[in-house]
Amino acid sequence: MRNEGSSRLTIEKAQTACLDLMNGDFDVITFPGRHAMERVATRTHVDQLSSVVCSDRGNSSHQQNPLMVLAERGTSEVAGRCWAMEFVYSGSFKGEAMRDQYEQTRMQMGLSDGLFSYPLEPGESLVCPEVIMTYSAQGLDRLSNNLHACVREHVCRGYWRDRVRPVLINSWEAFYFDFDGDLLVEFAAKAAELGIELLVVDDGWFSNRCDDCRGLGDWQVNEEKLGGTLGQLIAAVNDCGLKFGIWMEPEMVSEDSQLYQAHPDWALAIPGKAPVIGRNQMVLDLSRADVRDNVFDQICAVLDQGPVDYLKWDYNRLITDVYSHASEAQGKVLYDYMLGLYSLLARVVERYPKLLIESCAGGGGRFDAGMLYYTSQVWCSDNTDAVDQIGRASCR
C-alpha cells in the first residue's frame, strides 16, 4: 500500500488475503494451544459469529498459529473441498472467517489490528507480508501436502534445506547452568559413543550468567567458567568426533547486564513506568538499526571463535511494553520490530551460509513460515514426550 496523496495516511488494518465463497456450508480449522501443547487442530462450524484466530503478543505465539483452513462440512482427509491460508510472518497476526446473512463466506489473513496504526507520509509504502494460499478437492491430506511442498521448496532455502540434520544433544537438561569445560567435553565423549553427531552448549556459557536473572545482552564468553577459550572448547568437542553448537537469545536483555546499564533506552519500555519483566528479561528494540548492529557484532564475535556448526536462536518472552524511544509512531513498532529481526537474521545467514540455525521461542511459540525462511528448522515444542508428539502429528 502506497500513499500517493499529499498528506499523511494512517493504516489501521491490513489483511493481505481475502477469499469470498458465494455459497456453501463450511467449517474452519485452526491450531490453538499453549506452552508444551502447541497447535492442536480444532474444527468449528462457520456461522454469522466471526471466527477469529489472532496473536497480539508480538510473535505468532504458542496460543494461536497463523494458519487457517476452510473446509466444506463433511470434508475428510481424503475427500471434500478445502482452502488454506498460511501467513509468512512471525509477529502479531489476525485471521478471520464469517458467514453473512446471504450464506456467503469470507476468510481473511493478515496483520493484527491490535496496537497497529501505521502512518504513511506521501510517497511512503507499507508492504504486507505474504500469505500462502492453496486449495484441494481431495480432502485435507492433499491440502497438507500442498503446504508442505510449498514451504519446503519455496520458503525454506539455503545449505540445509534438503540435507539430513545431525543428531544432536543439548547440555541444558543435563547440567542447566552448572557446568564447566571439562564436564562438557566428558559429555561430548559419552555422546559420541552413542552415535550422536553434535553437541549444543545451552544457556550459561557467557558473562556472569549463573542463573536466569542476569547476563542477557552481554554475549562475551566466560572463559573462567569454561576453563579456556571457546575455540579451545570447540576443538576438544571436535576431537571427540562431534560438531559444535551454541545457544543464544539475541533479542533479549537482562536488567543486570552491562548492555542495559549502558543503553536502557535500547529495551522496549513505557516511559515513566517500571518495565514489565518476563522471565527476568526485557526485549531489545530491534526496530532500531543501532541495536541490531550491536547484536550482530556480538553474535559474530562468538561465532568467529571457532567452527560453530549450529546456533539455537531462542526467544523466551512476549512483547508487552510496546514503545520505542526511537520512533514517533508507536503503532508501527511491532511491525518494524519484526522487519528488524528479519534484517538481523538475513545478515547472519549471509555471513554464515552453512550455519544450521534453529529457531526456538519457549518451545514452539514462533513456529511459522516467516521464521522458516531464515532458519532451517524450528524447535516444535518443549514437550518432547514421544506419545504426545505422535498424537499431535496425527491431528495435523
Disulfide bonds with the S-S distance in Angstrom:
none
